[in-house]
């Protein structure tokens, strides 16, 4: 008799645990509905803000359209499960009584369950948060530029290489292409980049003095140099260094260094030209913190970078200008005068042209990658 009663009690306890588990699952499903909807809303809002014309990028100017049906389904399913499980528990025995006895008799297992559910919820929210932050980091337009012009190829590779200083360069375009786009009435600012070297693994990029004033990040912030640092002079072997590159490579104002050919550090691939650090940039939290910037003219005159014609090296004499037809750039960062200018250049370069690629707008190129994965 006592054995039968004990078996019945065990069966009742098992049933109660099952319904308690169902109740917890219903609660999580109910909460997951609005959480997933809010996350999707914020991601879509970020994408729409990036695609919107720069002058219209106000939070109230875009209203993301997210299908609420999945949220309704999760709310209905979760609510239904909670109601059914609550009724079942009430029929089996008082919910409060069940909870109290369960907590008293199975304190350890209950504690482990609560911790497990909390960790699961925390992990879920952490994944959503990391995804959102990563999305924002790659699509927030922190460069202050609207488009990138480069060699024919992948827009994504062009953006990763010139904006985030990742990946390899898709190739070079003639220096005359840079001059032509700079004179184009649809372009407000054009900044050339020349890549291909590194120092202790940090990218070395050749550019012009205008880069220092044109680059913007965050909410209209501009670049600043630490202490008494100054921008490099275009006719000298000088450099300014991003904050992280300076810290990791142990470079300070007045330091000298030699660049190395390629994007990976190889002591055997050192160039003989020695550069002097004239300043260290203050931290920006953007990819330029990992870059060393040198004058474009210094990049061309560096030993090993001499221009070639039909496979022959063109002799470069000190103080004598290098003819434009002998020079190349890896990419051109562009600020456009209007969104219409971007659309027009996109048709001209990507649809009608076959030589160059225009990555525009930069945020959309990266957003497309996130939506694909």
C-alpha positions as CSV (number, residue, x, y, z in Angstrom):
1,X,0.0,0.0,0.0
2,X,2.7,2.4,1.0
3,X,4.6,1.5,-2.2
4,X,1.6,2.4,-4.4
5,X,1.2,5.7,-2.6
6,X,4.8,6.5,-3.1
7,X,4.6,5.6,-6.8
8,X,1.6,7.8,-7.2
9,X,3.5,10.7,-5.6
10,X,6.5,10.2,-7.8
11,X,4.2,10.1,-10.9
12,X,2.5,13.3,-9.7
13,X,5.9,14.9,-9.1
14,X,7.0,14.0,-12.6
15,X,3.9,15.4,-14.1
16,X,4.2,18.6,-12.1
17,X,7.8,19.0,-13.3
18,X,6.8,18.5,-16.9
19,X,4.1,21.2,-16.7
20,X,6.5,23.5,-14.8
21,X,9.0,23.1,-17.7
22,X,6.2,23.7,-20.2
23,X,5.3,26.9,-18.3
24,X,8.9,28.1,-18.4
25,X,9.1,27.4,-22.1
26,X,5.8,29.3,-22.7
27,X,7.1,32.3,-20.8
28,X,10.4,32.3,-22.8
29,X,8.4,32.0,-26.1
30,X,6.2,34.9,-25.0
31,X,9.2,37.1,-24.2
32,X,11.1,36.1,-27.3
33,X,8.4,37.6,-29.6
34,X,8.7,41.3,-28.7
35,X,12.5,40.9,-28.2
36,X,13.1,39.5,-31.7
37,X,10.8,42.2,-33.1
38,X,12.7,45.0,-31.5
39,X,16.0,43.7,-32.6
40,X,14.8,43.3,-36.2
41,X,13.4,46.8,-36.0
42,X,16.7,48.4,-34.9
43,X,18.7,46.5,-37.5
44,X,16.3,47.6,-40.3
45,X,16.3,51.1,-39.0
46,X,20.1,51.3,-39.1
47,X,20.1,50.0,-42.6
48,X,17.5,52.5,-43.8
49,X,19.4,55.4,-42.1
50,X,22.6,54.4,-43.9
51,X,20.8,54.3,-47.2
52,X,19.0,57.5,-46.7
53,X,20.5,60.7,-48.2
54,X,23.0,62.3,-45.7
55,X,20.9,65.4,-45.2
56,X,17.8,63.3,-44.3
57,X,19.4,61.0,-41.8
58,X,17.2,61.9,-38.8
59,X,15.8,59.2,-36.6
60,X,12.3,60.4,-37.3
61,X,12.7,60.4,-41.0
62,X,12.7,56.6,-41.5
63,X,10.1,54.1,-40.3
64,X,11.2,50.5,-40.8
65,X,8.5,48.1,-42.0
66,X,8.9,44.8,-40.1
67,X,6.4,42.0,-40.5
68,X,4.8,41.7,-37.0
69,X,3.2,38.3,-37.8
70,X,6.1,36.2,-36.4
71,X,5.9,38.3,-33.1
72,X,2.1,37.7,-33.0
73,X,2.6,34.0,-33.6
74,X,5.2,33.8,-30.7
75,X,3.0,35.9,-28.4
76,X,0.0,33.7,-29.2
77,X,1.9,30.4,-28.9
78,X,3.7,31.5,-25.7
79,X,0.5,32.8,-24.1
80,X,-1.4,29.7,-25.0
81,X,1.3,27.4,-23.6
82,X,1.3,29.5,-20.4
83,X,-2.5,29.3,-20.0
84,X,-2.7,25.6,-20.6
85,X,0.2,24.8,-18.3
86,X,-1.1,27.0,-15.6
87,X,-4.6,25.4,-15.8
88,X,-3.0,21.9,-15.7
89,X,-0.9,22.8,-12.7
90,X,-4.0,24.2,-11.0
91,X,-5.9,21.0,-11.6
92,X,-3.1,18.8,-10.4
93,X,-2.6,21.0,-7.3
94,X,-2.3,24.5,-6.2
95,X,0.5,26.3,-8.1
96,X,1.8,28.0,-5.1
97,X,1.8,24.8,-3.1
98,X,3.6,23.0,-5.9
99,X,6.2,25.7,-6.2
100,X,6.8,25.8,-2.5
101,X,7.1,22.1,-2.2
102,X,9.3,21.8,-5.3
103,X,11.6,24.6,-4.1
104,X,11.9,23.0,-0.7
105,X,12.4,19.4,-1.8
106,X,14.4,20.1,-4.9
107,X,16.2,23.3,-4.0
108,X,19.5,22.3,-5.7
109,X,17.9,21.2,-9.0
110,X,15.7,24.3,-9.0
111,X,18.6,26.6,-8.5
112,X,20.5,24.9,-11.3
113,X,17.5,25.2,-13.6
114,X,17.1,28.9,-12.8
115,X,20.8,29.5,-13.4
116,X,20.6,27.5,-16.7
117,X,17.6,29.5,-18.0
118,X,19.2,32.8,-17.0
119,X,22.4,31.9,-18.8
120,X,20.5,30.8,-21.8
121,X,18.6,34.1,-21.9
122,X,21.7,36.1,-21.3
123,X,23.5,34.2,-24.1
124,X,20.6,34.9,-26.5
125,X,20.7,38.6,-25.7
126,X,24.5,38.7,-25.9
127,X,24.3,37.2,-29.4
128,X,21.8,39.8,-30.5
129,X,23.8,42.6,-29.0
130,X,27.1,41.4,-30.6
131,X,25.4,41.1,-33.9
132,X,23.9,44.6,-33.7
133,X,27.2,46.1,-32.6
134,X,29.1,44.3,-35.4
135,X,26.5,45.4,-37.9
136,X,26.8,49.0,-36.7
137,X,30.6,48.9,-36.8
138,X,30.6,47.9,-40.4
139,X,27.7,49.9,-41.7
140,X,27.8,53.1,-39.6
141,X,29.7,55.1,-42.2
142,X,32.4,56.1,-39.7
143,X,34.8,57.0,-42.6
144,X,32.9,60.2,-43.5
145,X,33.1,59.2,-47.2
146,X,30.2,58.2,-49.5
147,X,31.9,56.0,-52.0
148,X,35.2,54.3,-53.1
149,X,36.5,54.1,-56.6
150,X,38.9,51.3,-57.5
151,X,39.9,48.7,-60.0
152,X,37.3,46.5,-61.7
153,X,36.2,43.7,-59.3
154,X,34.3,43.1,-56.1
155,X,32.7,46.1,-54.4
156,X,33.0,44.3,-51.1
157,X,36.7,43.6,-51.5
158,X,37.3,47.2,-52.4
159,X,35.5,48.5,-49.3
160,X,37.2,46.0,-47.0
161,X,40.6,46.9,-48.3
162,X,40.3,50.7,-48.5
163,X,37.9,51.5,-45.7
164,X,38.6,48.7,-43.1
165,X,42.1,48.0,-44.2
166,X,41.4,44.3,-44.5
167,X,41.7,41.9,-47.4
168,X,44.0,42.4,-50.4
169,X,43.7,45.2,-53.0
170,X,41.7,44.3,-56.1
171,X,44.3,46.2,-58.1
172,X,45.3,49.7,-59.2
173,X,43.9,52.3,-61.4
174,X,45.8,55.0,-63.3
175,X,46.6,58.2,-61.4
176,X,44.9,60.1,-64.3
177,X,41.6,58.4,-63.2
178,X,42.0,60.0,-59.8
179,X,42.6,63.4,-61.4
180,X,39.6,63.0,-63.6
181,X,37.2,62.0,-60.7
182,X,38.6,64.8,-58.6
183,X,37.7,67.3,-61.3
184,X,34.2,65.8,-61.7
185,X,31.5,68.3,-60.7
186,X,29.6,65.6,-58.9
187,X,32.5,65.0,-56.5
188,X,33.2,67.3,-53.5
189,X,36.4,65.6,-52.2
190,X,38.6,62.9,-53.7
191,X,41.4,61.3,-51.6
192,X,43.8,58.8,-53.2
193,X,45.1,55.7,-51.4
194,X,48.1,53.6,-52.4
195,X,48.6,50.4,-50.5
196,X,50.9,47.4,-50.6
197,X,53.4,47.8,-47.7
198,X,53.3,47.2,-43.9
199,X,55.4,47.8,-40.8
200,X,55.3,44.9,-38.3
201,X,52.0,43.8,-39.7
202,X,50.3,47.3,-39.7
203,X,49.3,48.6,-43.1
204,X,51.2,51.5,-44.6
205,X,49.0,53.7,-46.8
206,X,50.1,56.5,-49.1
207,X,47.8,59.4,-49.3
208,X,47.7,63.3,-49.5
209,X,47.7,65.9,-46.8
210,X,44.0,66.5,-47.6
211,X,43.2,63.2,-45.9
212,X,43.8,64.7,-42.5
213,X,41.1,67.3,-42.9
214,X,38.7,65.2,-45.0
215,X,38.4,62.1,-42.8
216,X,35.5,62.2,-40.3
217,X,34.1,59.7,-37.8
218,X,31.4,59.5,-35.2
219,X,29.2,62.6,-35.1
220,X,31.3,64.9,-37.2
221,X,34.5,64.4,-35.3
222,X,37.8,65.2,-37.0
223,X,41.3,63.7,-36.7
224,X,43.6,65.2,-34.1
225,X,47.3,64.6,-33.4
226,X,48.7,64.1,-29.9
227,X,50.9,66.6,-28.3
228,X,53.0,68.7,-30.7
229,X,52.6,66.3,-33.6
230,X,52.1,67.6,-37.1
231,X,50.9,66.3,-40.5
232,X,53.5,64.9,-42.8
233,X,54.8,67.0,-45.7
234,X,54.1,65.5,-49.1
235,X,57.7,66.0,-50.4
236,X,59.4,64.4,-47.4
237,X,59.8,60.8,-46.1
238,X,57.5,61.5,-43.1
239,X,54.6,59.6,-41.6
240,X,51.7,59.9,-39.1
241,X,50.7,56.8,-37.2
242,X,47.4,55.6,-35.9
243,X,47.1,55.2,-32.1
244,X,47.0,51.4,-32.0
245,X,49.8,51.0,-34.6
246,X,51.9,53.5,-32.6
247,X,51.4,51.6,-29.3
248,X,51.9,48.1,-30.7
249,X,54.8,49.0,-33.0
250,X,56.4,51.2,-30.3
251,X,56.4,54.3,-32.6
252,X,56.4,57.9,-31.2
253,X,57.0,61.3,-32.6
254,X,60.5,61.4,-34.0
255,X,60.8,57.6,-34.4
256,X,62.2,56.3,-37.7
257,X,61.3,53.1,-39.5
258,X,61.5,51.3,-42.8
259,X,58.4,49.8,-44.5
260,X,58.2,46.2,-45.7
261,X,56.8,45.0,-49.0
262,X,53.5,43.1,-48.8
263,X,50.7,43.0,-46.3
264,X,52.5,40.5,-44.0
265,X,55.6,41.3,-42.0
266,X,58.7,39.7,-43.5
267,X,62.1,41.0,-42.4
268,X,63.7,40.1,-45.7
269,X,61.3,42.4,-47.6
270,X,62.4,45.7,-46.1
271,X,62.6,48.8,-48.2
272,X,65.7,51.0,-47.8
273,X,63.8,54.3,-47.6
274,X,63.6,55.5,-43.9
275,X,60.5,57.4,-42.7
276,X,60.3,59.8,-39.7
277,X,57.2,59.9,-37.6
278,X,55.9,63.5,-37.3
279,X,52.8,62.7,-35.3
280,X,50.6,60.1,-33.6
281,X,46.8,60.3,-34.1
282,X,44.5,60.4,-31.1
283,X,42.4,57.2,-30.8
284,X,39.3,57.2,-33.0
285,X,37.9,53.8,-32.5
286,X,37.9,53.3,-36.3
287,X,40.1,51.2,-38.6
288,X,42.6,54.1,-39.1
289,X,43.9,53.5,-35.6
290,X,45.7,50.4,-37.1
291,X,47.3,52.2,-40.1
292,X,50.5,54.1,-40.8
293,X,50.0,57.0,-43.2
294,X,52.8,58.3,-45.5
295,X,52.8,60.9,-48.3
296,X,51.7,59.6,-51.7
297,X,54.7,61.1,-53.3
298,X,56.9,59.3,-50.8
299,X,55.2,56.0,-51.7
300,X,56.1,56.5,-55.3
301,X,59.7,57.4,-54.6
302,X,60.2,54.5,-52.2
303,X,62.9,52.1,-53.3
304,X,61.1,49.1,-54.9
305,X,58.0,51.2,-55.9
306,X,59.5,52.7,-59.0
307,X,57.0,53.0,-61.9
308,X,57.5,50.6,-64.8
309,X,56.7,50.9,-68.5
310,X,56.7,47.8,-70.5
311,X,58.4,46.0,-67.7
312,X,61.3,48.5,-67.4
313,X,61.8,50.7,-64.4
314,X,61.4,54.4,-65.0
315,X,64.2,56.4,-63.5
316,X,63.1,58.9,-60.9
317,X,65.4,61.7,-60.1
318,X,65.3,63.7,-56.8
319,X,63.4,67.0,-57.1
320,X,62.0,66.1,-60.6
321,X,58.2,65.5,-60.6
322,X,57.0,62.0,-61.6
323,X,54.9,62.2,-64.8
324,X,51.2,61.4,-64.0
325,X,51.0,58.7,-66.7
326,X,53.5,56.6,-64.7
327,X,51.7,56.7,-61.4
328,X,48.8,54.5,-60.1
329,X,46.6,54.5,-57.0
330,X,44.9,51.6,-55.3
331,X,41.6,53.4,-54.5
332,X,40.0,56.9,-54.3
333,X,37.8,57.8,-51.4
334,X,35.0,60.1,-52.5
335,X,32.6,62.6,-50.9
336,X,29.8,63.3,-53.2
337,X,27.8,66.5,-53.6
338,X,24.4,64.8,-53.6
339,X,22.8,61.3,-53.5
340,X,21.9,61.8,-57.2
341,X,25.6,62.1,-57.9
342,X,26.2,58.7,-56.5
343,X,23.4,57.1,-58.6
344,X,24.8,58.8,-61.7
345,X,28.4,57.7,-61.0
346,X,27.1,54.2,-60.2
347,X,25.5,53.9,-63.6
348,X,28.6,55.3,-65.4
349,X,31.2,53.2,-63.6
350,X,29.5,49.9,-62.8
351,X,26.9,49.5,-65.5
352,X,28.3,51.3,-68.5
353,X,32.0,51.1,-67.7
354,X,34.3,48.1,-67.7
355,X,37.5,49.4,-66.2
356,X,36.7,50.7,-62.7
357,X,34.3,49.8,-59.9
358,X,32.4,52.3,-57.7
359,X,31.4,51.0,-54.3
360,X,28.4,53.2,-53.3
361,X,27.1,53.7,-50.8
362,X,29.7,52.2,-48.5
363,X,27.2,51.3,-45.8
364,X,24.9,49.5,-48.2
365,X,27.8,47.3,-49.5
366,X,28.5,46.1,-46.0
367,X,24.8,45.8,-45.1
368,X,24.3,43.5,-48.1
369,X,27.0,41.2,-46.7
370,X,25.2,41.0,-43.4
371,X,21.8,40.2,-45.0
372,X,23.4,37.5,-47.0
373,X,24.9,35.8,-43.9
